[in-house]
Amino acid sequence: MKVSIHAGQRFLERVIATRNYTCFDVNTAIAYLEKVLEDVVPTSRTAQFALPGFENYKVVYRDNNVITIIPKGDKHV
């Protein structure tokens, strides 16, 4: 499962609660998310599921790509 740059940025901003980050930080977040999500097998082409280890956040997934990460109560997506 591939993780987009946008999802890496949203992970840092929303889950880790940091606004100042570098490209290295984003790449590290992407690598972390890919490692955490490597065993997740979505059952449909488009899905939302809880982020493992951070149950208050959802992963938005489409076509084998993590698009973004949103707070669990967010209804915008």
N, C-alpha and C positions, 0 to 999 in steps of 0.2 A: 504494500500500500504506500503510495507516494504522498508526501506532505507538501503542500504549496508554501511559498514564501509568505503569503498572506496569513496562512494558518500559524506559521512559526511566529510571526509578529503578534498575532492576536493571543497566542499562548503567553508570550512575554508580557503583553499589556494587561490581559485580563486575569490570567491564572497566577502569574508571578508578580503582578502589580508593579511593573517597572515601565517608565516612559523613555528612559535614556538607554539605548542599546546600540550595539555595533553590528556589522555584518557577521562577525564571528559569533556573536550571541545568537543571532537568528539561525545561522547554520548549525550551531550546537543544539538549539531548540528543535530544529527540524530532525536532526539525527536522533535526539531523545525521543521525539514523538514517533518516528519510524520504528525505533526499537520497542517502544511500549505497545504499538499497534500492530506489530508483525504477526501476531497470532490471532488477530481479530478477523473474522470472516463475515462480512455483511451478507444478509440474505436477500438483498434487492439491489437494483442499480443505483437508487438514491435512498439514503438512510440518515437518520440521526440516532446517535447512541451516546451513552455516558462515557466520559473520558476516564479510562482506568486510573485509579488513584486520586482522581479529582471529581467526585460524583456530582458536584454542584455545577459542572460544565458539560456541555454536549458537543460532540464532534459532528459536523455536517460533512457528509461523504457523498460523492457522486463519481461514477465511472472509475473506480479504483484510485481516486484522489481525495485527500482530505482538503476540503475547501476552506473551512474556517472553524473557529471554536467560539461558542456563545455561552452565556450564562444559562442555566437550566430553565429559568422562568421566562426567558426572552422569546417573544412570539413574532419577531420580525422576519424570521426565515421560514 
